Amino acid sequence: MKKWGRLRQVKNTLLIVVAFQANLKPSDLIQGS
């Protein structure tokens, strides 16, 4: 059970990181240009 809970936390953190990157990409492009 604990292992599954850890996997869930990792999945959530990965989703948050991906969302952050998706949100940062447009701003980075705007700054670049």
Helices and strands as residue ranges (DSSP letters): H 2-32
